[in-house]
Amino acid sequence: MRRNCPPIAAALALALFAAAACGSAVVTAPAATTPRPGETAVAAESGATAPSESGPAGSVATLQPGALTIATLGDSLTEGQGDDSGRDGYPGRLKSLIDPLRPGTRIVNVGHSGWTSTDLINGQNGEPSELSQAIDARPDVALVWIGSNDLWYLYEGGPEPMETSFEQADLATYEANIDRILRELTGHSAVVFIALLDDQSKRPVVAHPNPTEPVFSEMTAADLALMSAHVKAYNEAIRRTAARYGATTVDFFNTTIFTDPATLYGDGNHPNTAGYDRVAQIWFAAVKPLLA
């Protein structure tokens, strides 16, 4: 039987699993060297050891001189949930880092807490599509970080025990969504960077949950093991799609941001002020070589 989803996720999960049950994709509407399009920009922090990966042949992406427009797309990690500093999550910090090199740069943050890759494309509850909003801003650069909620809803709201067919359908949906996002952004001449996801089964919110206030109460140890494997499949899908469109992957898989209490908000799920400082530095390290 299918489990009940948490109230905040119910509407999203129903749409996701209706598609998964049919097996169809819902897509309606400081690195040491300069990364080429399609390469991984290695996170500039301890523990980030993933090697760069060669992308398609071609010249290094270039950006026009002067001020830039940068669109940031994603979920609560982009919106800035958990940041009590008033600095608008990582996008606000990123602007402060880029301004000395490109004064007047504008960052358009369209991230929404709780949104999935499907929501990013279609919008949700009357809120417009992040993808459309980003394209309307005519960005020179687009930063994409999406997939956390796809995973939460799959393993919190799916069948128990989880069925392989659900995971396969979910992966097909996610990869089709990433393809759509990158195709449209690059098709509108944006230089695109996309995050590789962390293994959120290790986040304290589920790895060491508060028994009196469990957030994902229906998620079992078996679910966590499956999610840990599934995020690797997500990241392979991201790599494949990034290579196809000449985008650059940015490594958040090999970070400690989501497991180190010093960088985590009290919910054990989102970065805190120090965490968003680290997140911004990682994005900046990826983008900086193109700002000269």
Secondary structure in CASP SS format (residue, H / E / C, confidence):
PFRMAT SS
TARGET T0000
AUTHOR 0000-0000-0000
METHOD secondary structure of the structure
MODEL  1
M C 1.00
R E 1.00
R C 1.00
N C 1.00
C C 1.00
P C 1.00
P H 1.00
I H 1.00
A H 1.00
A H 1.00
A H 1.00
L H 1.00
A H 1.00
L H 1.00
A H 1.00
L H 1.00
F H 1.00
A H 1.00
A H 1.00
A H 1.00
A H 1.00
C H 1.00
G C 1.00
S C 1.00
A C 1.00
V C 1.00
V C 1.00
T C 1.00
A C 1.00
P C 1.00
A C 1.00
A C 1.00
T C 1.00
T C 1.00
P C 1.00
R C 1.00
P C 1.00
G C 1.00
E C 1.00
T E 1.00
A E 1.00
V C 1.00
A C 1.00
A C 1.00
E C 1.00
S C 1.00
G C 1.00
A C 1.00
T C 1.00
A C 1.00
P C 1.00
S C 1.00
E C 1.00
S C 1.00
G C 1.00
P C 1.00
A C 1.00
G C 1.00
S C 1.00
V C 1.00
A C 1.00
T C 1.00
L C 1.00
Q C 1.00
P C 1.00
G C 1.00
A C 1.00
L C 1.00
T E 1.00
I E 1.00
A E 1.00
T E 1.00
L E 1.00
G E 1.00
D C 1.00
S H 1.00
L H 1.00
T H 1.00
E H 1.00
G C 1.00
Q C 1.00
G C 1.00
D C 1.00
D C 1.00
S C 1.00
G C 1.00
R C 1.00
D C 1.00
G H 1.00
Y H 1.00
P H 1.00
G H 1.00
R H 1.00
L H 1.00
K H 1.00
S H 1.00
L H 1.00
I H 1.00
D C 1.00
P C 1.00
L C 1.00
R C 1.00
P C 1.00
G C 1.00
T C 1.00
R E 1.00
I E 1.00
V E 1.00
N E 1.00
V C 1.00
G C 1.00
H C 1.00
S C 1.00
G C 1.00
W C 1.00
T C 1.00
S H 1.00
T H 1.00
D H 1.00
L H 1.00
I H 1.00
N H 1.00
G C 1.00
Q E 1.00
N C 1.00
G C 1.00
E E 1.00
P C 1.00
S C 1.00
E H 1.00
L H 1.00
S H 1.00
Q H 1.00
A H 1.00
I H 1.00
D H 1.00
A C 1.00
R C 1.00
P C 1.00
D C 1.00
V E 1.00
A E 1.00
L E 1.00
V E 1.00
W E 1.00
I C 1.00
G C 1.00
S H 1.00
N H 1.00
D H 1.00
L H 1.00
W H 1.00
Y H 1.00
L H 1.00
Y H 1.00
E H 1.00
G H 1.00
G C 1.00
P E 1.00
E C 1.00
P C 1.00
M C 1.00
E C 1.00
T H 1.00
S H 1.00
F H 1.00
E H 1.00
Q H 1.00
A H 1.00
D H 1.00
L H 1.00
A H 1.00
T H 1.00
Y H 1.00
E H 1.00
A H 1.00
N H 1.00
I H 1.00
D H 1.00
R H 1.00
I H 1.00
L H 1.00
R H 1.00
E H 1.00
L H 1.00
T H 1.00
G H 1.00
H C 1.00
S C 1.00
A C 1.00
V E 1.00
V E 1.00
F E 1.00
I E 1.00
A E 1.00
L E 1.00
L C 1.00
D C 1.00
D C 1.00
Q H 1.00
S H 1.00
K H 1.00
R C 1.00
P H 1.00
V H 1.00
V H 1.00
A H 1.00
H C 1.00
P C 1.00
N C 1.00
P C 1.00
T C 1.00
E C 1.00
P C 1.00
V C 1.00
F C 1.00
S C 1.00
E C 1.00
M C 1.00
T C 1.00
A H 1.00
A H 1.00
D H 1.00
L H 1.00
A H 1.00
L H 1.00
M H 1.00
S H 1.00
A H 1.00
H H 1.00
V H 1.00
K H 1.00
A H 1.00
Y H 1.00
N H 1.00
E H 1.00
A H 1.00
I H 1.00
R H 1.00
R H 1.00
T H 1.00
A H 1.00
A H 1.00
R H 1.00
Y H 1.00
G C 1.00
A C 1.00
T E 1.00
T E 1.00
V E 1.00
D E 1.00
F C 1.00
F C 1.00
N C 1.00
T C 1.00
T C 1.00
I C 1.00
F C 1.00
T C 1.00
D C 1.00
P H 1.00
A H 1.00
T H 1.00
L E 1.00
Y C 1.00
G C 1.00
D C 1.00
G C 1.00
N C 1.00
H C 1.00
P E 1.00
N C 1.00
T H 1.00
A H 1.00
G H 1.00
Y H 1.00
D H 1.00
R H 1.00
V H 1.00
A H 1.00
Q H 1.00
I H 1.00
W H 1.00
F H 1.00
A H 1.00
A H 1.00
V H 1.00
K H 1.00
P H 1.00
L H 1.00
L C 1.00
A C 1.00
END
